Amino acid sequence: SGEIRAKERLVIAGLDVAAAVFLRVDAATRFSPLVSDGAQLDPGAVVAYVAGTARSVFAAARTGLNLLQRRAGTPPSAPQFVTALPGTAPPGCAPHRGPWR
C-alpha cells in the first residue's frame, strides 16, 4: 500500500482514470482519493491512498501515475480561470488541457 502525493502546486484531474487503471490490474486493489478533480493542491498534499498486493500496486503504478500526471497541471493561471468560469470544465479534465493531451 502507499499514497500518492503532489510534488508541486497543481490542479488535480484524472482521478477516475487512475482509479480505473489500478482496479483493472487487480479488482481487489483499493484506490481511495482524498480530493476531488479540480482541487488546488500544495506540494506534499496527499492525493489518494492505494492498497493492495505489492505486485498489483507496482504493476499499475507506472500507467496510473503517468495518466494522472498528464491530466493534472500546474499553470499559474489555471486557478483563476477555474474560479472565474465555474462549471465550464469537462468532468475529470483539467481546465487548461485540451482534448489532444
Protein Blocks (a to p, Z undefined) as FASTA:
>chain_A
ZZdddfbdcddehklmmmmmmmmmpmkbccddfbdehiacdehiafbdcdddfklmmmmm
mmmmmmmmmmpccbfklmmmmmmmghkacghiafkbcfkZZ
